[in-house]
């Protein structure tokens, strides 16, 4: 069953542009992972350092595997070094599905 992996990141003002660039780089890489379906990057209108990525995966196993395989990638480390607080990941299913 397809699932959504929703990532929330908060970058302080001076690091917002670098955080967004690193986040975009991560998601360019995700397109090559097995089970990846799509994603959308959302930027908080009132706080450009607050990002949400809503991604869709073929299964939870695919989403979890990509997380494990990518955890030590330089882009993931860069984002983790730029955030104001730890990133959050929420896994969700479509209502009724």
ABEGO torsion letter per residue (X at the ends): XBBBBBBBBBBBAAAAAAAAAAAAAAAAAAAABBGBABBBBBBBAABAABBBBBBBBABAAAAAAAAAAAAABAAAAAAAAABABBBBBBBBBBBGX
